[in-house]
Amino acid sequence: MIGELRQRASLLAETLTPDGGGGFSDAWEVFAEVWVAVAPLGGNDAFGPDRLESRVRHRLTLRRRGDVAAGQRVQVGTRLFRIHTVLDEGPQSQTMILLCEELP
């Protein structure tokens, strides 16, 4: 399985920085560079007032790490994914799976 991790990816975490006016501004910062395998799981269309939104779900596989959490993001080239679920089978497993939604 490790040999199938052929795409370079950046793991991103949201950071909040004081804006000087009593509020905060948010930004996404890279905290790790990893190798991943990306596999599409499916998609659906969401209809709203005056818009059609497509949502595509993917499974990203990477080497097991302890610093990945739901809500973070993964960037693979120009593609951006929001992590919804982290599936970690424990210390005996070499890999972990991220269930993600591709962002437009």
Long-range contacts (C-beta under 8 A, 24 or more apart in sequence): 1-61, 1-94, 1-95, 2-63, 2-94, 2-95, 4-37, 4-61, 5-34, 5-35, 5-36, 5-37, 5-61, 5-62, 5-63, 5-95, 6-35, 6-37, 7-35, 7-36, 7-37, 7-38, 7-76, 7-77, 8-33, 8-34, 8-35, 8-36, 8-76, 9-33, 9-34, 9-35, 9-36, 9-60, 9-62, 9-74, 9-75, 9-76, 10-34, 10-74, 10-75, 11-67, 11-68, 11-72, 11-73, 11-74, 12-72, 12-73, 12-74, 12-75, 13-72, 14-71, 14-72, 28-73, 30-75, 31-67, 32-65, 32-67, 34-62, 34-63, 34-65, 35-62, 35-63, 36-60, 36-61, 36-62, 36-74, 36-76, 37-61, 37-62, 38-76, 41-99, 53-104, 55-101, 55-102, 56-101, 56-102, 57-99, 57-100, 57-101, 57-102, 58-99, 58-100, 58-101, 58-102, 59-97, 59-98, 59-99, 59-100, 60-97, 60-98, 60-100, 61-95, 61-96, 61-97, 61-98, 62-95, 62-96, 62-98, 63-94, 63-95, 63-96, 64-88, 64-91, 64-93, 64-94, 64-95, 64-96, 65-96, 68-96, 68-98, 73-103, 74-98, 74-100
